[in-house]
């Protein structure tokens, strides 16, 4: 079962997503799927996507994969994440998928991959997240 359209609309309207061009394609109990169009504003001096842009994409993919598995009124925050950059990303569309590795009562581990248009993994991340309720945020 996929997240309701209202949830996807809310996340796609988020300021960070609008600023960076992130778009949620889907989020459900299996994971999340995102798209980002890498343009001139994402590039570093060598003409490829800045690692920070990819880090934001991977963090979002992991976070929403977790949110899709939590109860109403719960959220998550990144505690730490590790990224391996494995291929340069040139201007154009890049996609990312996020999955929950383990869902604990207080701590969640997730992973995400960012793929170039040709399907090659350009970056992969592993993250640790804290679960919280609206009262504990």
RAZI-V204160 format. One record per helix or strand. SS is the DSSP state (2 for helix, 1 for strand). FROM is the first residue (numbers start at 1). LEN is the number of residues. If there is no record, write none. Layout:
BEGIN
ss=SS from=FROM len=LEN
ss=SS from=FROM len=LEN
END
This chain:
BEGIN
ss=1 from=2 len=1
ss=2 from=5 len=8
ss=2 from=15 len=6
ss=1 from=22 len=7
ss=1 from=31 len=8
ss=2 from=40 len=3
ss=1 from=43 len=1
ss=1 from=49 len=1
ss=2 from=51 len=17
ss=1 from=74 len=12
ss=1 from=92 len=12
ss=1 from=107 len=9
ss=1 from=121 len=13
ss=2 from=134 len=3
END
